[in-house]
Amino acid sequence: MYISEIRVIDFNTMKIAKEEIVRFMRESVYRPLTMRELIKGLHVPSEDRGSFRKLIRILVNEGEIVKIRGNRYGLTEKMNLVTGILQGHPDGYGFVVPEDGGDDIFVNPRNMREVMHGDRVVCRIESVKKGEKKEGRIIRILERGHKTIVGIYEPSGNFGFVIPDDRRISHDIYVPLKYSGKAKRGHAVVAEITAYQTKNRNPEGKIIDIIGYPDNPDVEIDIVLRKYEIPSKFPAEVLREAENIQQQVTGSEIAGRLDLRDMNIVTIDGEKAKDFDDAVSVERLHHGNFLLGVHIADVSHYVKEGSHLDDEAFKRGTSVYFPDRVIPMLPFQLSNEICSLKPRVDRLSMSVFMEFNKQGELIHYRFAETVIHSRERMTYTDVAEIFETQNSTLNQVQSKTQNLKERFSYLFDDLFLMRELCEILRENRMEKGSIDFDLPEPDIVLDLRGKPENIIKAERNIAHRLIEEFMLAANQTVATHFTKLEIPALYRVHEEPDPEKIIEFSEFVFNFGYHLKPGKKFHPKKFQELLNKVRGKPEEMLISTLCLRHMKRARYSPENIGHFGLAFENYTHFTSPIRRYPDLFIHRLLKGVIGKHHISKMGLAKLEERLPETARHSSERERTADDAEMDIVDLKRVQFMMDKIGYEYEGIVSGVTTFGIFVELKEIFVEGLIHVSSLPDDYYIFNEREHSLAGRRTKKQFRIGDRVKVKVENVSMEKRQIDFGLVRHQHTDLKDL
């Protein structure tokens, strides 16, 4: 059955027309159609056919439909085709990450010759083997991921090459001498691509900027920012808007808001934090329930939709955090000043009040636009030390925390009440199946020149968990509110792992005597129960790491499919609008429905139009920021090890591949590789199911979690790689576990 006549003259309604075309191709036809057949099937009037053809070309460029032989058009989802972003690998192969959040598709090196890491592509799935990744072939490049490449310039006679800093880009950029500018050997440069690669030719380019020599810490950061196209400076018009914002809260701004300035509200953050998104308060109600207040900076009051500030915040998507600096989403005047919930000054906020009973169940909640006056800027360390006073002797208190006790004594009752509520909420969340990996993270200590002098385990104490629980509760409550109102919103979602991966993981842990029964509906509680069983045992790291690797990545979505890892049916991001655009988006949406419980038809249409792109772009910018942050961490790790060649360390096998064993050192948070070629006693075969390397003759096995002693053999800044040699291997037999 054909749908009603379609008119596409007005490109302002193009989205509706596009949806109708896709719906027609999905529901009403069984084969690819020619342009003439599409026009006939959709009853496109003759005067609109030119616009219709343009619309079809747009859908082809977006990857919704694909043009095949015979000038026919088909729906990608019906033709075993997937649209996604290509993720390259230094060894030449790649993976297509589907835009719909499905499984990655492996791309063989021979099918990677004409594409580049970061390209948006259409991929045909050609092979699906049980227990293995799908394999595909790139059939079309929709959009190039890179217009410029950051790398190191190497001259060679009448030409030169730019060797990409991103090793996932496997082609060097050919640069004719006349386009090399004043670049010298070893310079970090930016090359504009003038011709993309073909099957038989490297990409060509011209040098458009010289960054400098990469051993300078400032240049290091600049290389990473250019590489991931993260803007380090704000445009002039954005700065002008920021500078015009009043830096004190005025009486007219307070009018109409709920005044909370007399409440004991505090911020609790890390020692280095400068932007304070969130503040908290708590009180015991007369019937014994808890009233938790989470107060979030009202960024949306200052960053108006459609302003230059808003456009730039959307473009950046998130702040980016490096060991020695932050690349903020918003200018300093907002992120560190008027929006930051600094102590002892008035600040505008969005507050959510949640009443919990003694079992941690949410009884009631309400939202309000508020004004607060934070009592203190507390740190995680301060709060943790205050909690320790409860179990310390008087002498210990006097010597260790007397100053804290004197300064914060008026807040002690509130803080201990917060801890009580935190423990109840956490226990309740764990009981419902929320997964807590609690894997250690590195903290890089830099000297005054920006060079790493130590890499230690980042501290995580009861105060961290306290704030985490309160923010989780607020985010969940906001998402629940939108769900109740049946209003479209931007959700933070985490999909259930694929059944095949759960089966694979359950088979693996069975070797250790653990039973993980897969089923039609797999609940995260089963994972958490397993993690509880392995806690403190030799196999804890192995099983925790593999459990995490079998998970999908959390993302933003207009569809509320729940958050598997947290075991939440409803979840969003509301608590960090200074540093995340989705939170700012949610604040605006929440303001629009406070006290109204509905949204206008015009507002609803506008919201539904914006949500998919906001979700996609925000997820993409988050991945980019994560990659950039990890890039700097990897660089600092390699720098730290440059003068450690010949040193020996105890370590744990953290990964096993066909080409070797990754080892994480116990004393410092550094990972290196024992290449399989450096194991001279046997030929080693990789067993993917067991995540092990096994000797053919000796049957010796290397598995994740094995204890080893290694020697630093080589450190390569170019490859960002640390090579270890094996000194001693302690394999724990499964029978002994």
N, C-alpha and C positions, 0 to 999 in steps of 0.2 A: 504494500500500500504506500503510495507516494504522499509526502507531506504537502501542506498547502503552499501556494505560490510564494516565492521568496523575492524580496526586493533588497538590493544592496547598494542603492545609489548613495545613501548617507553613510560615510565611513565612521561616523560617530557611533553608529549602531552595528559596526562590523562584527563585534564579539558575538552578538546574538546570531547574526548570519552564519558565522563560522561554526557555532555550535549546532545550528540546524543542518549544515552540510555534513558535519561529522556524524550527527545522529542519523541522518538519511543513509549514509554509507555504512553505518554500523547495523541498522535495524531493517533496512528496506531492500538492500541489494546483496547478492551472493558472489559477485565477481567484480574485478576492476572494470571501470567504465571509461570511455573516451570523453572528451570535453563535450561533444555534442550530446552524448547520452546523459551526462550530468545536467546539462541545460534543460534537456527534455524532461528528465525525471523530476527535476525540482521546479519545473514550470517557470523558468526565469524569463521575464518579459524581454522583448528584443532590445528595448532602450537601455536595459541594465546589463546586457551581456558583456560589454567591455569591462565594467566594474567587477562582474562575476569572475571573469578570467583572471583579473588581478588578484582577487581574493583567493582563488585556487593556487596561484603562484605563491602567495603569502603562506598558505597552509603547507605547501611543499617545503618552503624555506624553514618553516617552524618545525617540520618533521612530523606533523599530524598525519599527512598523507604522503605518498611517494609516487613518482612518475616512473612507469616501467616501459618495457618494449611495446611498440604499437601505439605509443602516445596514450596509454591508458593510466588511470589514476586509481590507486587502491589505498585502503586504510592500513597503516603500518601494523596495527595490532592484529589484523586478520591475515597478514602475510608473513608471520614469523619474524617480523622486524622489530627492532628496539631502537628508540632514540635516546641518546645519552652522551655523557662526557667521557672522552678517552683519557685514561690514566696510564701514562707510559711507565716503563721500568728500565733501569740502567742496562739490563741485559738484553734489551731489544724487543721484548714482547710487551703486551699491554692488556688493559681491562677496560671494557665499556661499562660505566656506572649508569644504569638506567635512570631516567628522570622520574619515573614513577615509583622509585624506591625498591625495585626488584633486585634479584641476584646479579652480581657482576658477571660479565661475559668475557672469557679469555680470548685474546687475539694473538695468533701466532706471529712471530717476527717477520715471516715472509709476507704477511698482510699488513705490515706496519710501514712499508716503504714510502707511501705517499701522504701519510698522516703524521701528526705531531701531538705530543702530550698536551692536553687541554682543549683539543678540537671537539666541537659538538658534531656528532656523527649519527648516521643511520647504520645499524649493524644487522646483518642477517644471521640468525642462529642456525648453524649447520650441523652441530653435533651435541648430543646430550647423553652423557654416560653416567650411569648410576654411581653416586658417591664422588663424582668429579664435577668441576665447574663446566657450565655450558661453554662451547667454543663457537666463535662466529667470525664473519668476514665483514669488513667495512665496505659498504656499497656506495655511500655518499657522504661528503663533508658538507654539513649545513652551515657551519660557522667556524672560522679559524679562532683558536684560543689565544694566539699570540700575534700581535702586530710588531712587537719589539722583543728582543732577546737580550738578557743581561749575561755577560760572560767575560772571559779573559782573552785578550787579543794576542795572537801569535803571528808575526809577519813571516812571509816565505817568498822572497824574491819580488816578483811583480804583483803579488797578491798576498792575502793573509786570511786567517780564519778566526772567528770568534767561537771559543769553546764554551758552550752554555754552562752557566753555574748550576742550573737545574739538571742533574744527571738523568732525569726522566726524559729529557729531550736528547735523543740519541744521534742527531745530525749536527755536525759543526756548520757554522754559517760562513759560506765563502764570501770574501770581501775583496773586490778589485782594489788595487793600490790607490787609484784616484778617489776612492770612497772611504779611505781609512783615516782621513783627517790628520790630526797630530798624535794619534794613538801610538804608544810605544809598547814594546814587548812586556807583557805582564800587567798592563793596565786593565783594570775592570772598566768595561765600556757598555754602552747601550747601542745595540744594532737594530736598525729598522729593517724588517724583511721586505725585500723588493720582489722576490720571486720564491714561491714555496717549492719544496722538493718534489721531484718526480721519482719514478722507479730507478732511474739511472743518474740522477743529479742531485747534489746537495742544495739546500736552500741558499739563496743569495741575499746579500744585504749591504747596507751602508752604515757606518758609524755616525750616530747623531749626538752622542754625548760621551765624555770621558769622566768616569766617577773618581778614579784615583787608584793608588796601589792598595790591594786588599788587606794588607797587614795593619792598617789603621782602624781602630775600633769604630770610629764614626763612618768610615767607608764600608766596613762590614755590614753595619745596619742599613746603610743606604743601598747596598747591593741587594739585600733581602727585600727592602721596600720596593725597589724598582722591579725586582724579579717577580713579586706577587702583585705588582701594580697597586700598592697600598699608598695612597697620597700622604705625604708627610707634612704638607703645608695646606692651610685653608685658603680658598680663593678670597680675593679682596672684598667681594660683596658679602660673603659669609662673615668675615671679621667685622665689617661695618655694622651688620645687624647685631652681632654679639656685643660690640662696644656701645651700642645704643640702648642696651638693656640696663634698667635700673639695678644697682648692686645692693640695694637694701629693700626689704619688704615694706610696702607702704600700707597705710591705713585703708585705702580704697581696695587694695588687693585682699586684705584680711576680711573685709565686710562680706557677710554671708557665709563665711567658713566656720566650721566647728573649731572653737578655740581650745587647744590642748596645751597651752603654754605653761600651765601650772602642774602638769603631770611629770612624773619621773620617767622621762624618755631618754634613752642613751643609744649611742652607736657603739658597735663592737667590731673592730676590723684589725687587719694586720698592721704591724709597726710602720710599714712603708706606704700605706694607703694614703691617698690625697683626695680622692673623690668618694664621698660617703653617700651611697644610694639609699641605704636603709637604716632605720632606727627601730627600737623595740621598747615595749612596755608590758607589764603584767600586773595583775592584781587578783587577790582571792575574793570571790563574791561571798555574800553572807551565807549561802547554802553550800559552800565548799567548792563550787566550780571555779575554773580559771577563766579570766578574761585576758586574752592575748591581743595586744595591739601591734600591728606591723605597719610602720609609717614610711612611705616611699617618696622620694623627691618628686615633686610635681613638675617634671620637665616639660610636660605638654602645655603648661601655662606660659612658658617662655618660647618654646619651639612650636610655632604655629604651622598647621598643615599648609603646604604650598609655598612656604617661605624658602629663602636660600638656605637657611639653617637646616630646615627639614629635608630639602633636596640633598644636601651634602651628607646629612646623617643617614639617609636611606642609602646613598651611594656607598658609604663606608660600611654600614651595616652593624659594625661592632668596633669597640676599642681593641687594640692589639698590645699585648704585654710582653716586653722583653726584660731581661735581667736588670738593666740599668735605666729603662725609660718606658713610657707609655705613649703609644700613638693613639690619641683620643678620638672618639666619634664626634665629640662636641668641642668647640673652642674652650680655652682655659677659663674665660669669664663665666661660663656656665658649669663646666665639669668640675672645676676646683673652687668655684666661688658661689654664685647665687643659687645654683641647684644643689650644691653639696651641703649635706645636713651637718654643718659645722657646729661645735658646741657654743652655747651661750649667745646665740643669735637667733632671731626669728627666721623660720623657713616655711615655705608652702609645701604641703605634702598631700599625697593620696593615702588614706588610711583604711585598713580593713581590721575590724574588731571581730574576734572569734571566741565564742564561749565553748569551752571544753568541759566535759564532766570528769570525774576522777578516773575514769577508764580511758580517757583520751578521745572520746567520741565528740564530734562537732554537734553542738546543740542548736546554736544560733550564730548568725553572722550579720554584719552590716558594713556598708562602705560610706565614706564621707570625704569631701574635700576639706582639708584641715590646715591649721597653722600650728607649728610645734616650736619648742625652744629646748633643743637637746641639752641635757644637764652635763653630760661628759662625753668626751671622745675616748672610749676605752679600747684597749688592745686585747687580743686573744690571750696573750701572756699574762696581762694584769688579771683578767677574770679567772684564768686557770690557777694562778697563785692565790687568789682570794678563796677559791674553793678548797685549796689545800689547807687553809688555816683551820678548817673544821676537824681535820685529822692530825693536827700538829700540836705539840706542847706549847706552853706559854713562851718558853725561851726561844723555841724555833720561830714562833710567830714574831717575836720581838726582833730577832736578828734578820729575818728574811722578808717579812711583809709589813713591818710596822708602818712604814710610810704609806703603803697602799691602804692599810686599815684606817689610818687617820684621814686620808683624803676621801675615801669612798665609803666610810662607815654608814652614811645615811642611805646608801644603796644596797647594803648587804642583804636586807630582807627581800628586796626585789630580785636580786641576783640568785639567791638560793631558791626562791620560788620559781624563777626561770629554769634553773637546773632541774627542779622536781618535775616541771611540766615537760621539759625536753626529754627526760628519761621515760616518761609515760608515753609521749608521742612516738618516740623511737621504738619502744617495745611494741606498741600498737601497730606501727608500720611494718616491723619485722614479722609480727604475727600474721599479718595479711599477705606476706610474701615478698615484700620489697627487698631487692638484692643489694647487698652492701659488700663491695669488693675490698674497699679500704686498702688499695695497693699503694705503696709508697711513691712519692714524687720527688724529683730532684730540686734542690735549691742551690743556685750557682752564686758563689761568693766572689765578687770582683775586687781587684785592687784599684787604686786611684787612677791608673792608666786604662782601666777597662779590661784588663786581662784576668782570666780566672785563676784564683789562688786556692780554691777548694770547691768541691761539689758534695753537698751533704744532703741528708734526708730532710725534706720539708716537714716542719713541725705540724702536728695535727692533734689537738687536745680537746677536752670537753667543751671549751668555748667555741671552737670551730663547729662541733656537732650541734651545739645549742642554736647558733645562728642558722645552720643548715636546716634543722628541723622546722624552725619558725618560718623560713622562707619557703620551704616545701609546702607547709600548711597554707600559707597565703596564696601561693601559685595555684594550688589545688582548689582552694575556695573560690577564687576568681573564675577559673575554668568551669567549675560546677555551676556557678551563677549563670554564665552564658548558656550552658547546656539546658538549665531549667527554663530559661527564657526562650529557648529555641532560636537564638540569634546567632548568625554565622560569626565565627571568631577565628583567631589564629592560635592554633594549638601546638604544643610541644609534644610530639608523638614518638613512640618507640615500638616498632613492630615486633611481633613474636618471631623467634628464630625459625628458619625453615625446618620442617619435619625431618628432612634428610640429615641436617646438621645435628639435630637433637639425637637422632638414632646413632650417628657416628660418634658423638660425644658420650652417649650412654654406653656404647660398646667399649670405648676407651677406658672409662672409669670402672667398668666391670672387672678389668684386669687388676684393679686395686682392691677389689672386694666391695665396691659400692654399687648399689642398684638405683638406677634412674630410669623409671618406666616412661617411655614416650606414649603419647596418646593423641586422640583427635584434638583435644584442647589441652595444651601444655601450660600449667600454671607456674609463674616465676617462683612460687614458694618452694617448688621442688629443687630449684637451683640453690636457693638460700639454705635449705635444709642440708644439702650436700656440702656447701661452703662451711656451715657450722660443724659438720662432722670432720672435715679435714683441717680445721683450725688448729695450729700448733703442731701438726704432723709433718714429716719430711716431704710428703707429696703436696702440701698446701699450695706452694707457689705454682707447681706444675698444673694442678687442676684449676686453680683460680685464673691463671693466665689463659688456659685453653677455653675455659668457660666464657671469659670476656671476648676472646677471638671468635667464638661461635655466635656472638650477638650481632644484631644489626646496629647501625648507627642512628642515634636519635636525630630528628629533624623537625622543621616547622611544616605545618600542613593546615589547610582550611578544613580538612576532614578529621573529625575527632575519632581516631581509632584506638585511643588509649595509650598509656605508657607502660610497656611490658616490664621494664627493669624496675620501675618504682611500684608496680602493681596498682597503678592509679587508673580509674576509668576516665577521669578528667584532669588535664594538666596543661598549664600554659606558662609563659614567662611574663611576670608582672613586676618583679622586685629589683630590676637593674636598668632603669630607663636612661641613666647617664651613659652607660656603656653598651647597651644592646637596643637596636631599633625595634625588634618585635615587642619589647616591653613598653616602649613609647607608643607604639601602635595600639597596644592593649589598653593603656591609660586613656587614650582618646575614646576608644570604644566604650570603656567603663563609664567615663564621664557622661557619655551620651545616653546611658540607660539608668543611671542612678536616680531612683525615685520615679522613673517613667515606665520601666518594665516593657518597653517596646521601642521600635525604631521606625521612622517614616519609610514609605515605599521608595521614595527617591534615595534616602540614605541607605536603604537595604540594597538597592540595585548598584549603587556606587561601591558599597562594601563588598558585595559578591564579585564585582569586577576587579577590585584591587587585591583581594585575598590571595589568589593563586600566585601572582607575580611576587607579592611581598613574601610569601612563604618560600618560593623557589630562590629568590635573590638572597634572602636572609640566611637560608641554609648554605648557599654557595659562599657567602662572605664569611660565615662562621668557619667553614672548612678551610678557606684561604687563610684566615687568621691563625687557625690551629697549625696549618702547615708552616707558616712563616715563623711562629713561635718555636716550633720543634726544630726548624732549620737553624735558628740561632743557638738553641740548646745543643744540638749536634756539633755545631761549629765550636762552641766553647768547650765541649767535652774533648774534641780533638786537640784544640789549643792547649788544654790542661795537660794532655798526655805527651806533648811534643818532647819534653825533656825527661820522659819516664822510660825510654827505651832501655831494656835490660832489667827493669824492675820486675819482681815477681809478686803476684797477688792471689789471694783465695777468691774463688768466684762460684757462680751457679750457672748452669746451662739454662739460658733464657729462650733459646730458639734453635730449631734444627731444620736444615734445608738440604737440598741435593748437593749443594756446593760447600757445606761446612756447618759449623756449630757456633752459635752466638753465645757469648758468655758475659754475664753482668757481674762486675766486681763487687765484693761484699763491703769493702772499706769505703769505696767512693762510687757514686752513681754514674758509672761509665760502662758502656757495652762495646765489645770487640768481637772479632771473628777468628776462629781457628779454621782455616781453609782445609778442606778434605785432603788436598794434596800434601799438607804438612803432617799427615798421619801416616807414617811410613811402614807401620807394622802389618797392614792389610789393605785390601780393597773394600771400601765401605759403600753400602747400598742404603738408600733412603727409603724408609717405610712410612708412608704418609699417614696411615691409620694410627700407627703407634707413636707418631711424631718422634722417630728415632733414626739414628744411623747405626747400622750393624755390620760388623766385619764378616766377610764371606767365610774366612777360614777360622778365625779366632772366636767368632760369634759375639765378640765384645760389642756392647751397645752404649750409645750416648743418647740420653733422653733429657727433655726439659726437667729441671729440678736436680739433676746430678750435680754433685760437688766436684769442683776441679781446682787445680792450681795451675796458673798460667804465667807465662813470661811475655812481656811486651816486646814484640819482634820488629814492628814497623808502624809508623804513624804517617798517614798521607793527608795533607791538607786539601789537595786537589780532589781526591775521592771521598773526603770526609770519612775516612776509614781507619780503624785501629786493628792491626793484625796481632794475634796472640799465637804463641807456641804452647803446646801442652806439656806441663811438667808432671802433673799427677792427676789421676782420675779415680774418683770414688763413686762407683755405681751402686745404688741401693737396690738390692734384689727385691722383687715384688713379694717374695715369700717372707721377707723380713719386715714388711710393713704392717 
